[in-house]
Amino acid sequence: MTEGSVTPAVPAFPESIRIPVREIATWGTFIGVLAVLVLYFISAEQGATAMFSGEMVHEFVHDGRHLLAFPCH
């Protein structure tokens, strides 16, 4: 660079952020398992299948089923 020249405040190409897979794999697995459990309880628990007896789980997620267009009765 020559004397008196000004460098731009914002670089033309910003540096990309690198996130190592090892740092997010544990959280990704945890969130994936949690999402599958939530989907199971909303879609199938005490409908076609049941892990728990009674109607408590069904009544707890009943409105969520209808909101997500899962038939339950």
N, CA, C, O and CB atoms as a CASP TS submission, in Angstrom:
PFRMAT TS
TARGET T0000
AUTHOR 0000-0000-0000
METHOD Language model
MODEL 1
PARENT N/A
ATOM      1  N   MET     1       0.843  -1.181   0.000  1.00  0.00           N
ATOM      2  CA  MET     1       0.000   0.000   0.000  1.00  0.00           C
ATOM      3  C   MET     1       0.884   1.238   0.000  1.00  0.00           C
ATOM      4  O   MET     1       1.987   1.244   0.546  1.00  0.00           O
ATOM      5  CB  MET     1      -0.957   0.001   1.217  1.00  0.00           C
ATOM      6  N   THR     2       0.387   2.235  -0.600  1.00  0.00           N
ATOM      7  CA  THR     2       1.130   3.485  -0.652  1.00  0.00           C
ATOM      8  C   THR     2       0.750   4.351   0.529  1.00  0.00           C
ATOM      9  O   THR     2      -0.291   4.162   1.159  1.00  0.00           O
ATOM     10  CB  THR     2       0.870   4.226  -1.973  1.00  0.00           C
ATOM     11  N   GLU     3       1.594   5.279   0.804  1.00  0.00           N
ATOM     12  CA  GLU     3       1.300   6.183   1.904  1.00  0.00           C
ATOM     13  C   GLU     3       0.100   7.051   1.550  1.00  0.00           C
ATOM     14  O   GLU     3      -0.037   7.509   0.416  1.00  0.00           O
ATOM     15  CB  GLU     3       2.525   7.058   2.236  1.00  0.00           C
ATOM     16  N   GLY     4      -0.754   7.266   2.519  1.00  0.00           N
ATOM     17  CA  GLY     4      -1.904   8.121   2.313  1.00  0.00           C
ATOM     18  C   GLY     4      -3.137   7.379   1.822  1.00  0.00           C
ATOM     19  O   GLY     4      -4.216   7.969   1.774  1.00  0.00           O
ATOM     20  N   SER     5      -3.017   6.102   1.453  1.00  0.00           N
ATOM     21  CA  SER     5      -4.201   5.361   1.007  1.00  0.00           C
ATOM     22  C   SER     5      -4.990   4.891   2.230  1.00  0.00           C
ATOM     23  O   SER     5      -4.429   4.643   3.297  1.00  0.00           O
ATOM     24  CB  SER     5      -3.797   4.144   0.108  1.00  0.00           C
ATOM     25  N   VAL     6      -6.267   4.780   2.050  1.00  0.00           N
ATOM     26  CA  VAL     6      -7.163   4.410   3.145  1.00  0.00           C
ATOM     27  C   VAL     6      -7.707   3.012   2.873  1.00  0.00           C
ATOM     28  O   VAL     6      -8.146   2.709   1.763  1.00  0.00           O
ATOM     29  CB  VAL     6      -8.329   5.446   3.303  1.00  0.00           C
ATOM     30  N   THR     7      -7.671   2.167   3.901  1.00  0.00           N
ATOM     31  CA  THR     7      -8.260   0.837   3.759  1.00  0.00           C
ATOM     32  C   THR     7      -9.741   0.918   4.094  1.00  0.00           C
ATOM     33  O   THR     7     -10.130   1.683   4.977  1.00  0.00           O
ATOM     34  CB  THR     7      -7.540  -0.200   4.674  1.00  0.00           C
ATOM     35  N   PRO     8     -10.564   0.155   3.414  1.00  0.00           N
ATOM     36  CA  PRO     8     -12.000   0.201   3.702  1.00  0.00           C
ATOM     37  C   PRO     8     -12.302  -0.331   5.100  1.00  0.00           C
ATOM     38  O   PRO     8     -11.606  -1.212   5.605  1.00  0.00           O
ATOM     39  CB  PRO     8     -12.780  -0.604   2.656  1.00  0.00           C
ATOM     40  N   ALA     9     -13.348   0.216   5.717  1.00  0.00           N
ATOM     41  CA  ALA     9     -13.728  -0.191   7.070  1.00  0.00           C
ATOM     42  C   ALA     9     -14.329  -1.592   7.071  1.00  0.00           C
ATOM     43  O   ALA     9     -14.179  -2.342   8.036  1.00  0.00           O
ATOM     44  CB  ALA     9     -14.722   0.809   7.671  1.00  0.00           C
ATOM     45  N   VAL    10     -15.010  -1.937   5.983  1.00  0.00           N
ATOM     46  CA  VAL    10     -15.636  -3.252   5.876  1.00  0.00           C
ATOM     47  C   VAL    10     -14.916  -4.016   4.786  1.00  0.00           C
ATOM     48  O   VAL    10     -14.812  -3.523   3.663  1.00  0.00           O
ATOM     49  CB  VAL    10     -17.168  -3.142   5.573  1.00  0.00           C
ATOM     50  N   PRO    11     -14.416  -5.204   5.081  1.00  0.00           N
ATOM     51  CA  PRO    11     -13.731  -5.960   4.046  1.00  0.00           C
ATOM     52  C   PRO    11     -14.703  -6.383   2.940  1.00  0.00           C
ATOM     53  O   PRO    11     -15.897  -6.549   3.185  1.00  0.00           O
ATOM     54  CB  PRO    11     -13.048  -7.189   4.653  1.00  0.00           C
ATOM     55  N   ALA    12     -14.191  -6.550   1.747  1.00  0.00           N
ATOM     56  CA  ALA    12     -15.033  -6.907   0.606  1.00  0.00           C
ATOM     57  C   ALA    12     -15.687  -8.271   0.814  1.00  0.00           C
ATOM     58  O   ALA    12     -16.861  -8.446   0.488  1.00  0.00           O
ATOM     59  CB  ALA    12     -14.207  -6.909  -0.688  1.00  0.00           C
ATOM     60  N   PHE    13     -14.953  -9.226   1.346  1.00  0.00           N
ATOM     61  CA  PHE    13     -15.483 -10.554   1.601  1.00  0.00           C
ATOM     62  C   PHE    13     -15.297 -10.875   3.082  1.00  0.00           C
ATOM     63  O   PHE    13     -14.169 -11.093   3.525  1.00  0.00           O
ATOM     64  CB  PHE    13     -14.787 -11.619   0.701  1.00  0.00           C
ATOM     65  N   PRO    14     -16.391 -10.908   3.859  1.00  0.00           N
ATOM     66  CA  PRO    14     -16.238 -11.211   5.287  1.00  0.00           C
ATOM     67  C   PRO    14     -15.756 -12.648   5.478  1.00  0.00           C
ATOM     68  O   PRO    14     -16.063 -13.529   4.674  1.00  0.00           O
ATOM     69  CB  PRO    14     -17.573 -10.991   6.038  1.00  0.00           C
ATOM     70  N   GLU    15     -15.018 -12.866   6.523  1.00  0.00           N
ATOM     71  CA  GLU    15     -14.535 -14.202   6.819  1.00  0.00           C
ATOM     72  C   GLU    15     -15.700 -15.079   7.261  1.00  0.00           C
ATOM     73  O   GLU    15     -16.574 -14.634   8.005  1.00  0.00           O
ATOM     74  CB  GLU    15     -13.438 -14.162   7.903  1.00  0.00           C
ATOM     75  N   SER    16     -15.708 -16.314   6.804  1.00  0.00           N
ATOM     76  CA  SER    16     -16.781 -17.226   7.189  1.00  0.00           C
ATOM     77  C   SER    16     -16.521 -17.756   8.595  1.00  0.00           C
ATOM     78  O   SER    16     -15.377 -17.902   9.028  1.00  0.00           O
ATOM     79  CB  SER    16     -16.903 -18.394   6.178  1.00  0.00           C
ATOM     80  N   ILE    17     -17.589 -18.032   9.274  1.00  0.00           N
ATOM     81  CA  ILE    17     -17.499 -18.576  10.624  1.00  0.00           C
ATOM     82  C   ILE    17     -17.523 -20.093  10.504  1.00  0.00           C
ATOM     83  O   ILE    17     -18.412 -20.655   9.864  1.00  0.00           O
ATOM     84  CB  ILE    17     -18.666 -18.053  11.543  1.00  0.00           C
ATOM     85  N   ARG    18     -16.572 -20.738  11.102  1.00  0.00           N
ATOM     86  CA  ARG    18     -16.505 -22.197  11.057  1.00  0.00           C
ATOM     87  C   ARG    18     -16.914 -22.760  12.411  1.00  0.00           C
ATOM     88  O   ARG    18     -16.349 -22.406  13.446  1.00  0.00           O
ATOM     89  CB  ARG    18     -15.078 -22.679  10.668  1.00  0.00           C
ATOM     90  N   ILE    19     -17.901 -23.638  12.383  1.00  0.00           N
ATOM     91  CA  ILE    19     -18.358 -24.287  13.600  1.00  0.00           C
ATOM     92  C   ILE    19     -18.004 -25.761  13.488  1.00  0.00           C
ATOM     93  O   ILE    19     -18.534 -26.452  12.618  1.00  0.00           O
ATOM     94  CB  ILE    19     -19.897 -24.081  13.825  1.00  0.00           C
ATOM     95  N   PRO    20     -17.127 -26.255  14.342  1.00  0.00           N
ATOM     96  CA  PRO    20     -16.767 -27.675  14.283  1.00  0.00           C
ATOM     97  C   PRO    20     -17.961 -28.565  14.611  1.00  0.00           C
ATOM     98  O   PRO    20     -18.716 -28.279  15.540  1.00  0.00           O
ATOM     99  CB  PRO    20     -15.615 -27.973  15.246  1.00  0.00           C
ATOM    100  N   VAL    21     -18.130 -29.632  13.855  1.00  0.00           N
ATOM    101  CA  VAL    21     -19.251 -30.546  14.059  1.00  0.00           C
ATOM    102  C   VAL    21     -19.188 -31.184  15.447  1.00  0.00           C
ATOM    103  O   VAL    21     -20.227 -31.456  16.048  1.00  0.00           O
ATOM    104  CB  VAL    21     -19.258 -31.635  12.973  1.00  0.00           C
ATOM    105  N   ARG    22     -17.993 -31.421  15.955  1.00  0.00           N
ATOM    106  CA  ARG    22     -17.864 -32.033  17.281  1.00  0.00           C
ATOM    107  C   ARG    22     -18.489 -31.179  18.378  1.00  0.00           C
ATOM    108  O   ARG    22     -18.961 -31.706  19.386  1.00  0.00           O
ATOM    109  CB  ARG    22     -16.403 -32.277  17.600  1.00  0.00           C
ATOM    110  N   GLU    23     -18.492 -29.871  18.185  1.00  0.00           N
ATOM    111  CA  GLU    23     -19.060 -28.989  19.208  1.00  0.00           C
ATOM    112  C   GLU    23     -20.582 -28.989  19.205  1.00  0.00           C
ATOM    113  O   GLU    23     -21.193 -28.732  20.243  1.00  0.00           O
ATOM    114  CB  GLU    23     -18.557 -27.578  19.009  1.00  0.00           C
ATOM    115  N   ILE    24     -21.209 -29.268  18.072  1.00  0.00           N
ATOM    116  CA  ILE    24     -22.666 -29.221  18.007  1.00  0.00           C
ATOM    117  C   ILE    24     -23.311 -30.597  17.893  1.00  0.00           C
ATOM    118  O   ILE    24     -24.537 -30.694  17.938  1.00  0.00           O
ATOM    119  CB  ILE    24     -23.090 -28.378  16.847  1.00  0.00           C
ATOM    120  N   ALA    25     -22.532 -31.656  17.747  1.00  0.00           N
ATOM    121  CA  ALA    25     -23.095 -33.001  17.570  1.00  0.00           C
ATOM    122  C   ALA    25     -23.891 -33.446  18.794  1.00  0.00           C
ATOM    123  O   ALA    25     -24.968 -34.022  18.642  1.00  0.00           O
ATOM    124  CB  ALA    25     -21.978 -34.008  17.285  1.00  0.00           C
ATOM    125  N   THR    26     -23.396 -33.197  19.989  1.00  0.00           N
ATOM    126  CA  THR    26     -24.097 -33.606  21.204  1.00  0.00           C
ATOM    127  C   THR    26     -25.430 -32.879  21.324  1.00  0.00           C
ATOM    128  O   THR    26     -26.456 -33.503  21.596  1.00  0.00           O
ATOM    129  CB  THR    26     -23.232 -33.336  22.443  1.00  0.00           C
ATOM    130  N   TRP    27     -25.419 -31.575  21.125  1.00  0.00           N
ATOM    131  CA  TRP    27     -26.661 -30.800  21.212  1.00  0.00           C
ATOM    132  C   TRP    27     -27.618 -31.155  20.079  1.00  0.00           C
ATOM    133  O   TRP    27     -28.832 -31.201  20.277  1.00  0.00           O
ATOM    134  CB  TRP    27     -26.355 -29.298  21.185  1.00  0.00           C
ATOM    135  N   GLY    28     -27.075 -31.402  18.903  1.00  0.00           N
ATOM    136  CA  GLY    28     -27.923 -31.794  17.775  1.00  0.00           C
ATOM    137  C   GLY    28     -28.614 -33.121  18.032  1.00  0.00           C
ATOM    138  O   GLY    28     -29.793 -33.278  17.715  1.00  0.00           O
ATOM    139  N   THR    29     -27.895 -34.073  18.600  1.00  0.00           N
ATOM    140  CA  THR    29     -28.488 -35.367  18.938  1.00  0.00           C
ATOM    141  C   THR    29     -29.547 -35.211  20.021  1.00  0.00           C
ATOM    142  O   THR    29     -30.627 -35.794  19.916  1.00  0.00           O
ATOM    143  CB  THR    29     -27.405 -36.351  19.397  1.00  0.00           C
ATOM    144  N   PHE    30     -29.258 -34.442  21.048  1.00  0.00           N
ATOM    145  CA  PHE    30     -30.220 -34.210  22.130  1.00  0.00           C
ATOM    146  C   PHE    30     -31.500 -33.560  21.604  1.00  0.00           C
ATOM    147  O   PHE    30     -32.601 -33.992  21.946  1.00  0.00           O
ATOM    148  CB  PHE    30     -29.593 -33.327  23.220  1.00  0.00           C
ATOM    149  N   ILE    31     -31.361 -32.542  20.789  1.00  0.00           N
ATOM    150  CA  ILE    31     -32.532 -31.849  20.245  1.00  0.00           C
ATOM    151  C   ILE    31     -33.309 -32.761  19.295  1.00  0.00           C
ATOM    152  O   ILE    31     -34.538 -32.719  19.259  1.00  0.00           O
ATOM    153  CB  ILE    31     -32.106 -30.559  19.513  1.00  0.00           C
ATOM    154  N   GLY    32     -32.596 -33.579  18.530  1.00  0.00           N
ATOM    155  CA  GLY    32     -33.267 -34.521  17.635  1.00  0.00           C
ATOM    156  C   GLY    32     -34.092 -35.549  18.387  1.00  0.00           C
ATOM    157  O   GLY    32     -35.233 -35.824  18.015  1.00  0.00           O
ATOM    158  N   VAL    33     -33.521 -36.124  19.449  1.00  0.00           N
ATOM    159  CA  VAL    33     -34.256 -37.102  20.263  1.00  0.00           C
ATOM    160  C   VAL    33     -35.448 -36.432  20.940  1.00  0.00           C
ATOM    161  O   VAL    33     -36.538 -37.003  20.984  1.00  0.00           O
ATOM    162  CB  VAL    33     -33.326 -37.744  21.324  1.00  0.00           C
ATOM    163  N   LEU    34     -35.251 -35.250  21.457  1.00  0.00           N
ATOM    164  CA  LEU    34     -36.346 -34.519  22.099  1.00  0.00           C
ATOM    165  C   LEU    34     -37.465 -34.222  21.105  1.00  0.00           C
ATOM    166  O   LEU    34     -38.641 -34.343  21.449  1.00  0.00           O
ATOM    167  CB  LEU    34     -35.828 -33.212  22.715  1.00  0.00           C
ATOM    168  N   ALA    35     -37.122 -33.839  19.892  1.00  0.00           N
ATOM    169  CA  ALA    35     -38.127 -33.555  18.866  1.00  0.00           C
ATOM    170  C   ALA    35     -38.922 -34.801  18.500  1.00  0.00           C
ATOM    171  O   ALA    35     -40.136 -34.731  18.302  1.00  0.00           O
ATOM    172  CB  ALA    35     -37.461 -32.981  17.620  1.00  0.00           C
ATOM    173  N   VAL    36     -38.234 -35.953  18.407  1.00  0.00           N
ATOM    174  CA  VAL    36     -38.934 -37.198  18.094  1.00  0.00           C
ATOM    175  C   VAL    36     -39.881 -37.579  19.227  1.00  0.00           C
ATOM    176  O   VAL    36     -40.994 -38.037  18.968  1.00  0.00           O
ATOM    177  CB  VAL    36     -37.928 -38.335  17.834  1.00  0.00           C
ATOM    178  N   LEU    37     -39.459 -37.398  20.483  1.00  0.00           N
ATOM    179  CA  LEU    37     -40.343 -37.692  21.609  1.00  0.00           C
ATOM    180  C   LEU    37     -41.576 -36.786  21.618  1.00  0.00           C
ATOM    181  O   LEU    37     -42.690 -37.252  21.856  1.00  0.00           O
ATOM    182  CB  LEU    37     -39.583 -37.545  22.921  1.00  0.00           C
ATOM    183  N   VAL    38     -41.378 -35.515  21.364  1.00  0.00           N
ATOM    184  CA  VAL    38     -42.513 -34.585  21.315  1.00  0.00           C
ATOM    185  C   VAL    38     -43.456 -34.971  20.184  1.00  0.00           C
ATOM    186  O   VAL    38     -44.674 -34.962  20.363  1.00  0.00           O
ATOM    187  CB  VAL    38     -42.024 -33.127  21.132  1.00  0.00           C
ATOM    188  N   LEU    39     -42.912 -35.306  19.034  1.00  0.00           N
ATOM    189  CA  LEU    39     -43.747 -35.716  17.909  1.00  0.00           C
ATOM    190  C   LEU    39     -44.511 -36.991  18.239  1.00  0.00           C
ATOM    191  O   LEU    39     -45.680 -37.121  17.875  1.00  0.00           O
ATOM    192  CB  LEU    39     -42.892 -35.921  16.654  1.00  0.00           C
ATOM    193  N   TYR    40     -43.866 -37.935  18.925  1.00  0.00           N
ATOM    194  CA  TYR    40     -44.565 -39.159  19.320  1.00  0.00           C
ATOM    195  C   TYR    40     -45.730 -38.851  20.251  1.00  0.00           C
ATOM    196  O   TYR    40     -46.841 -39.337  20.036  1.00  0.00           O
ATOM    197  CB  TYR    40     -43.598 -40.133  19.997  1.00  0.00           C
ATOM    198  N   PHE    41     -45.488 -38.054  21.274  1.00  0.00           N
ATOM    199  CA  PHE    41     -46.549 -37.779  22.240  1.00  0.00           C
ATOM    200  C   PHE    41     -47.700 -37.009  21.617  1.00  0.00           C
ATOM    201  O   PHE    41     -48.857 -37.230  21.973  1.00  0.00           O
ATOM    202  CB  PHE    41     -45.995 -37.006  23.419  1.00  0.00           C
ATOM    203  N   ILE    42     -47.402 -36.114  20.699  1.00  0.00           N
ATOM    204  CA  ILE    42     -48.484 -35.369  20.067  1.00  0.00           C
ATOM    205  C   ILE    42     -49.229 -36.215  19.049  1.00  0.00           C
ATOM    206  O   ILE    42     -50.447 -36.093  18.915  1.00  0.00           O
ATOM    207  CB  ILE    42     -47.943 -34.120  19.402  1.00  0.00           C
ATOM    208  N   SER    43     -48.511 -37.073  18.329  1.00  0.00           N
ATOM    209  CA  SER    43     -49.155 -37.780  17.234  1.00  0.00           C
ATOM    210  C   SER    43     -49.733 -39.143  17.607  1.00  0.00           C
ATOM    211  O   SER    43     -50.818 -39.485  17.136  1.00  0.00           O
ATOM    212  CB  SER    43     -48.185 -37.953  16.139  1.00  0.00           C
ATOM    213  N   ALA    44     -49.056 -39.924  18.427  1.00  0.00           N
ATOM    214  CA  ALA    44     -49.477 -41.316  18.582  1.00  0.00           C
ATOM    215  C   ALA    44     -49.833 -41.737  20.000  1.00  0.00           C
ATOM    216  O   ALA    44     -50.610 -42.679  20.158  1.00  0.00           O
ATOM    217  CB  ALA    44     -48.411 -42.196  18.089  1.00  0.00           C
ATOM    218  N   GLU    45     -49.324 -41.111  21.015  1.00  0.00           N
ATOM    219  CA  GLU    45     -49.552 -41.574  22.383  1.00  0.00           C
ATOM    220  C   GLU    45     -51.031 -41.565  22.724  1.00  0.00           C
ATOM    221  O   GLU    45     -51.715 -40.554  22.563  1.00  0.00           O
ATOM    222  CB  GLU    45     -48.782 -40.708  23.376  1.00  0.00           C
ATOM    223  N   GLN    46     -51.510 -42.698  23.194  1.00  0.00           N
ATOM    224  CA  GLN    46     -52.897 -42.945  23.573  1.00  0.00           C
ATOM    225  C   GLN    46     -53.850 -42.711  22.415  1.00  0.00           C
ATOM    226  O   GLN    46     -55.026 -42.397  22.600  1.00  0.00           O
ATOM    227  CB  GLN    46     -53.284 -42.066  24.742  1.00  0.00           C
ATOM    228  N   GLY    47     -53.318 -42.869  21.235  1.00  0.00           N
ATOM    229  CA  GLY    47     -54.139 -42.903  20.046  1.00  0.00           C
ATOM    230  C   GLY    47     -54.045 -44.315  19.507  1.00  0.00           C
ATOM    231  O   GLY    47     -54.785 -45.198  19.940  1.00  0.00           O
ATOM    232  N   ALA    48     -53.144 -44.536  18.570  1.00  0.00           N
ATOM    233  CA  ALA    48     -52.919 -45.873  18.036  1.00  0.00           C
ATOM    234  C   ALA    48     -52.068 -46.712  18.989  1.00  0.00           C
ATOM    235  O   ALA    48     -52.242 -47.929  19.053  1.00  0.00           O
ATOM    236  CB  ALA    48     -52.249 -45.790  16.665  1.00  0.00           C
ATOM    237  N   THR    49     -51.164 -46.093  19.719  1.00  0.00           N
ATOM    238  CA  THR    49     -50.311 -46.806  20.677  1.00  0.00           C
ATOM    239  C   THR    49     -50.391 -46.101  22.025  1.00  0.00           C
ATOM    240  O   THR    49     -50.841 -44.959  22.121  1.00  0.00           O
ATOM    241  CB  THR    49     -48.830 -46.876  20.175  1.00  0.00           C
ATOM    242  N   ALA    50     -49.946 -46.804  23.061  1.00  0.00           N
ATOM    243  CA  ALA    50     -49.967 -46.184  24.391  1.00  0.00           C
ATOM    244  C   ALA    50     -48.829 -46.721  25.241  1.00  0.00           C
ATOM    245  O   ALA    50     -48.699 -47.931  25.424  1.00  0.00           O
ATOM    246  CB  ALA    50     -51.318 -46.434  25.092  1.00  0.00           C
ATOM    247  N   MET    51     -48.006 -45.821  25.761  1.00  0.00           N
ATOM    248  CA  MET    51     -46.972 -46.189  26.720  1.00  0.00           C
ATOM    249  C   MET    51     -47.499 -46.032  28.143  1.00  0.00           C
ATOM    250  O   MET    51     -47.022 -46.692  29.066  1.00  0.00           O
ATOM    251  CB  MET    51     -45.707 -45.330  26.514  1.00  0.00           C
ATOM    252  N   PHE    52     -48.474 -45.164  28.311  1.00  0.00           N
ATOM    253  CA  PHE    52     -49.043 -44.892  29.630  1.00  0.00           C
ATOM    254  C   PHE    52     -50.523 -45.231  29.621  1.00  0.00           C
ATOM    255  O   PHE    52     -51.193 -45.064  28.602  1.00  0.00           O
ATOM    256  CB  PHE    52     -48.825 -43.413  30.037  1.00  0.00           C
ATOM    257  N   SER    53     -51.034 -45.702  30.740  1.00  0.00           N
ATOM    258  CA  SER    53     -52.461 -46.004  30.826  1.00  0.00           C
ATOM    259  C   SER    53     -53.230 -44.739  31.198  1.00  0.00           C
ATOM    260  O   SER    53     -52.666 -43.788  31.739  1.00  0.00           O
ATOM    261  CB  SER    53     -52.728 -47.130  31.859  1.00  0.00           C
ATOM    262  N   GLY    54     -54.504 -44.749  30.904  1.00  0.00           N
ATOM    263  CA  GLY    54     -55.341 -43.597  31.223  1.00  0.00           C
ATOM    264  C   GLY    54     -55.415 -42.616  30.071  1.00  0.00           C
ATOM    265  O   GLY    54     -54.890 -42.863  28.985  1.00  0.00           O
ATOM    266  N   GLU    55     -56.074 -41.503  30.325  1.00  0.00           N
ATOM    267  CA  GLU    55     -56.302 -40.493  29.291  1.00  0.00           C
ATOM    268  C   GLU    55     -55.557 -39.194  29.535  1.00  0.00           C
ATOM    269  O   GLU    55     -55.771 -38.221  28.812  1.00  0.00           O
ATOM    270  CB  GLU    55     -57.760 -40.206  29.182  1.00  0.00           C
ATOM    271  N   MET    56     -54.681 -39.154  30.544  1.00  0.00           N
ATOM    272  CA  MET    56     -54.034 -37.900  30.912  1.00  0.00           C
ATOM    273  C   MET    56     -53.184 -37.315  29.784  1.00  0.00           C
ATOM    274  O   MET    56     -53.297 -36.129  29.474  1.00  0.00           O
ATOM    275  CB  MET    56     -53.176 -38.112  32.132  1.00  0.00           C
ATOM    276  N   VAL    57     -52.342 -38.134  29.175  1.00  0.00           N
ATOM    277  CA  VAL    57     -51.475 -37.640  28.100  1.00  0.00           C
ATOM    278  C   VAL    57     -52.314 -37.204  26.910  1.00  0.00           C
ATOM    279  O   VAL    57     -52.048 -36.168  26.300  1.00  0.00           O
ATOM    280  CB  VAL    57     -50.460 -38.721  27.670  1.00  0.00           C
ATOM    281  N   HIS    58     -53.333 -38.001  26.582  1.00  0.00           N
ATOM    282  CA  HIS    58     -54.202 -37.654  25.456  1.00  0.00           C
ATOM    283  C   HIS    58     -54.870 -36.298  25.660  1.00  0.00           C
ATOM    284  O   HIS    58     -54.893 -35.469  24.751  1.00  0.00           O
ATOM    285  CB  HIS    58     -55.268 -38.732  25.257  1.00  0.00           C
ATOM    286  N   GLU    59     -55.398 -36.080  26.826  1.00  0.00           N
ATOM    287  CA  GLU    59     -56.072 -34.809  27.094  1.00  0.00           C
ATOM    288  C   GLU    59     -55.082 -33.643  27.146  1.00  0.00           C
ATOM    289  O   GLU    59     -55.426 -32.522  26.772  1.00  0.00           O
ATOM    290  CB  GLU    59     -56.846 -34.893  28.409  1.00  0.00           C
ATOM    291  N   PHE    60     -53.858 -33.903  27.608  1.00  0.00           N
ATOM    292  CA  PHE    60     -52.858 -32.847  27.705  1.00  0.00           C
ATOM    293  C   PHE    60     -52.427 -32.348  26.323  1.00  0.00           C
ATOM    294  O   PHE    60     -52.195 -31.152  26.147  1.00  0.00           O
ATOM    295  CB  PHE    60     -51.645 -33.347  28.481  1.00  0.00           C
ATOM    296  N   VAL    61     -52.317 -33.245  25.347  1.00  0.00           N
ATOM    297  CA  VAL    61     -51.853 -32.860  24.006  1.00  0.00           C
ATOM    298  C   VAL    61     -52.986 -32.803  22.982  1.00  0.00           C
ATOM    299  O   VAL    61     -52.726 -32.664  21.787  1.00  0.00           O
ATOM    300  CB  VAL    61     -50.791 -33.836  23.528  1.00  0.00           C
ATOM    301  N   HIS    62     -54.228 -32.908  23.426  1.00  0.00           N
ATOM    302  CA  HIS    62     -55.379 -32.982  22.533  1.00  0.00           C
ATOM    303  C   HIS    62     -55.475 -31.787  21.589  1.00  0.00           C
ATOM    304  O   HIS    62     -55.623 -31.973  20.381  1.00  0.00           O
ATOM    305  CB  HIS    62     -56.643 -33.088  23.343  1.00  0.00           C
ATOM    306  N   ASP    63     -55.396 -30.584  22.105  1.00  0.00           N
ATOM    307  CA  ASP    63     -55.507 -29.406  21.252  1.00  0.00           C
ATOM    308  C   ASP    63     -54.316 -29.282  20.306  1.00  0.00           C
ATOM    309  O   ASP    63     -54.462 -28.824  19.173  1.00  0.00           O
ATOM    310  CB  ASP    63     -55.627 -28.152  22.103  1.00  0.00           C
ATOM    311  N   GLY    64     -53.144 -29.687  20.773  1.00  0.00           N
ATOM    312  CA  GLY    64     -51.967 -29.688  19.910  1.00  0.00           C
ATOM    313  C   GLY    64     -52.128 -30.635  18.739  1.00  0.00           C
ATOM    314  O   GLY    64     -51.673 -30.344  17.633  1.00  0.00           O
ATOM    315  N   ARG    65     -52.775 -31.769  18.975  1.00  0.00           N
ATOM    316  CA  ARG    65     -53.033 -32.709  17.877  1.00  0.00           C
ATOM    317  C   ARG    65     -53.901 -32.077  16.815  1.00  0.00           C
ATOM    318  O   ARG    65     -53.598 -32.172  15.625  1.00  0.00           O
ATOM    319  CB  ARG    65     -53.696 -33.981  18.398  1.00  0.00           C
ATOM    320  N   HIS    66     -54.962 -31.442  17.224  1.00  0.00           N
ATOM    321  CA  HIS    66     -55.850 -30.814  16.248  1.00  0.00           C
ATOM    322  C   HIS    66     -55.163 -29.643  15.552  1.00  0.00           C
ATOM    323  O   HIS    66     -55.369 -29.430  14.357  1.00  0.00           O
ATOM    324  CB  HIS    66     -57.137 -30.338  16.929  1.00  0.00           C
ATOM    325  N   LEU    67     -54.357 -28.891  16.276  1.00  0.00           N
ATOM    326  CA  LEU    67     -53.633 -27.782  15.680  1.00  0.00           C
ATOM    327  C   LEU    67     -52.677 -28.259  14.598  1.00  0.00           C
ATOM    328  O   LEU    67     -52.506 -27.587  13.580  1.00  0.00           O
ATOM    329  CB  LEU    67     -52.873 -27.018  16.747  1.00  0.00           C
ATOM    330  N   LEU    68     -52.046 -29.424  14.808  1.00  0.00           N
ATOM    331  CA  LEU    68     -51.103 -29.980  13.836  1.00  0.00           C
ATOM    332  C   LEU    68     -51.766 -30.943  12.865  1.00  0.00           C
ATOM    333  O   LEU    68     -51.075 -31.616  12.100  1.00  0.00           O
ATOM    334  CB  LEU    68     -49.978 -30.682  14.552  1.00  0.00           C
ATOM    335  N   ALA    69     -53.100 -31.025  12.879  1.00  0.00           N
ATOM    336  CA  ALA    69     -53.903 -31.821  11.952  1.00  0.00           C
ATOM    337  C   ALA    69     -53.693 -33.314  12.124  1.00  0.00           C
ATOM    338  O   ALA    69     -53.759 -34.055  11.144  1.00  0.00           O
ATOM    339  CB  ALA    69     -53.587 -31.433  10.536  1.00  0.00           C
ATOM    340  N   PHE    70     -53.438 -33.784  13.355  1.00  0.00           N
ATOM    341  CA  PHE    70     -53.393 -35.211  13.641  1.00  0.00           C
ATOM    342  C   PHE    70     -54.786 -35.638  14.091  1.00  0.00           C
ATOM    343  O   PHE    70     -55.338 -35.044  15.017  1.00  0.00           O
ATOM    344  CB  PHE    70     -52.310 -35.547  14.729  1.00  0.00           C
ATOM    345  N   PRO    71     -55.357 -36.645  13.463  1.00  0.00           N
ATOM    346  CA  PRO    71     -56.666 -37.105  13.935  1.00  0.00           C
ATOM    347  C   PRO    71     -56.506 -37.906  15.232  1.00  0.00           C
ATOM    348  O   PRO    71     -55.547 -38.663  15.379  1.00  0.00           O
ATOM    349  CB  PRO    71     -57.369 -37.967  12.848  1.00  0.00           C
ATOM    350  N   CYS    72     -57.417 -37.746  16.142  1.00  0.00           N
ATOM    351  CA  CYS    72     -57.339 -38.503  17.384  1.00  0.00           C
ATOM    352  C   CYS    72     -58.661 -39.110  17.792  1.00  0.00           C
ATOM    353  O   CYS    72     -58.708 -39.881  18.751  1.00  0.00           O
ATOM    354  CB  CYS    72     -56.840 -37.629  18.480  1.00  0.00           C
ATOM    355  N   HIS    73     -59.737 -38.789  17.096  1.00  0.00           N
ATOM    356  CA  HIS    73     -61.024 -39.445  17.407  1.00  0.00           C
ATOM    357  C   HIS    73     -61.940 -39.329  16.229  1.00  0.00           C
ATOM    358  O   HIS    73     -63.072 -39.811  16.277  1.00  0.00           O
ATOM    359  CB  HIS    73     -61.689 -38.830  18.659  1.00  0.00           C
TER
END
